[in-house]
Amino acid sequence: MTEHYTRFIVCVPIPNKEAATIANGFRNHVLSVFGAPAKCLVDGGTEFEGAFEDLCRQCLIDRRVTSPDSPEGNGLTERVARAIKFCFKKLALEKGLRDYEWDELLWSLALSYNATKQESTGVASFHAAICRGGTEVATKPAILKLVKVQRRWGGGAGG
């Protein structure tokens, strides 16, 4: 999940893409921490219907849906997801991690991303969203290096 103004991301490992699972993750990791946003931009996937749609309605969130054939409608979130996947694949190769261990690394990738200065805002997402810096972790230098490499390849992350 990406907050567009600050570029702050919340990454939640989930076992499936069912609407109830997405709604539960959104409630527990976004609503309970940050409160309800005025708007929520989602793609046209079925995981954002049903239970998720009901949750948005209950919380008075204006749920907006991008065109199903046009992922660039939510380009920032697509770029963040691409950057996180790229960094995980690179770290997995370097550290010999298996695909099923991605959820154990996700928190540190999100933390590193949020602690990195964003080109578009000039500050780290932590600072913009919470008015303080994030805790640096051992993976941050590797993430910064990987994001710079990805930008050079035209992938762009966070901005």
Summary of the structure (lengths in Angstrom):
residues: 159
radius of gyration: 15.8
end to end distance: 15.0
largest distance: 44.6
contacts: 453
relative contact order: 0.15
helix: 55%
strand: 8%
